């Protein structure tokens, strides 16, 4: 799992670089997310279950559940993916300056939606902790503008949805003629951290094959509290306020979700999930607290 957290950002970044060779179009977020989910599918089994919905709805690209079966403790992470714009415009005739590279879809409003997508993510109900997953070109991570800077820009970066939403609210509230750069990588970088926060949190997992919820929660909380320290001009009062405003989802909860049913490790056309959902099962037991997971896609569920 830790090896994947290290190698996957490089793979995603290199793939995005290759889109410059496409005669038409570009790689969509869904493509990158399918690769992310597909990479985790290699670990599918007794410790990891992937559920695919009947039909994907808007609001979040991946849901992650970190579940400790023995204790019933859970941590729920909702992720929405956004990719960096290409190095050239749509017509591929004009180069975009590195400082202007941005996540153009951050202010997206889905068809028939009453509000912006970023607000839907930010306001995810308990027990979810909402995050953004940003996909970046490998060439950008090596550019002098970002190479050697902190937080490190990688092929995949995470950020708390509340921090990105605050930036976008400022952009929306600005005067029409005042152009804020709050969708640009150069502006949002200060909120970034790596996917190791959720896939390879520090600490001894006690021989678990996947990260237990308490370790992921501790890792995310540390990154959340570090954010204010990394921003120039912030002081102790800001740090205290940030702790008071900590997202309610950033808590490990006990017995707030039903037991995952018995069945295969990869499940398609699931009516009880709206987006691809990955459950990391630690603390397995020999009694009925732990589901019986098989690698047979045709196994009965129940």
Secondary structure, DSSP 8 states (H G I E B T S, - for coil): -HHHHHHHHHHHHHHHHGGGG-SS----HHHHHHHHHHHHHTT-BTTEEEEEESS--SS-SEEEEEEETTTTEEEEEEEEEEE---SB-TTS-SB--GGG-B-GGGG---TT-SS-HHHHHHT--TTEEEEEEEE--HHHHTSTTTTT-SS---SEEEEEHHHHHHHHHHHHHS-TT----TTBHHHHGGG-B-THHHHS-SS--TT-SS--HHHHHHHHHHHHHHHHHHSTT--HHHHHHHHHT--TTSS-EES-S----SEESEEEEETT-SSEEEEEEES--SSTTS--EES-TT----
